[in-house]
Amino acid sequence: IQFVNQFGTDKFTKVLIPNLFANTLNQDQIDAALKIAQSSTSEGIINALNAMKNRPDRSQLLQNSQLANLIIAGKKDPLIPYLSLITLASQMPLVQLNVLAESSHMGFIEETENSLNILSYYLNNFALYPNK
């Protein structure tokens, strides 16, 4: 938040966005994400950062859920280590856990087809029939 206030959204997004990708060689993906991020206002980015910083821990809710849950983790994600998601999944009664081996935080962009297949499988096998 201090960085956004001091340096602005342009510099913030140029620092943050590339670090959300495992493969920085795919500049087209990074450029597309940068374009979207740079259209955000300082106020919007600060509000989003505050919301993430202040959101309550929902681990207990997930651990006690009787619904099927889906976790898609990027193995190379520096923000949410996939091992922490494996630990969380091990505490959940009904969960489909998938680790995208070649992705960071932006797995839905980095491994689009794999992500779509995972989501499709979950929707067809769990989400529509939660007690399956």
Disulfide bonds with the S-S distance in Angstrom:
none
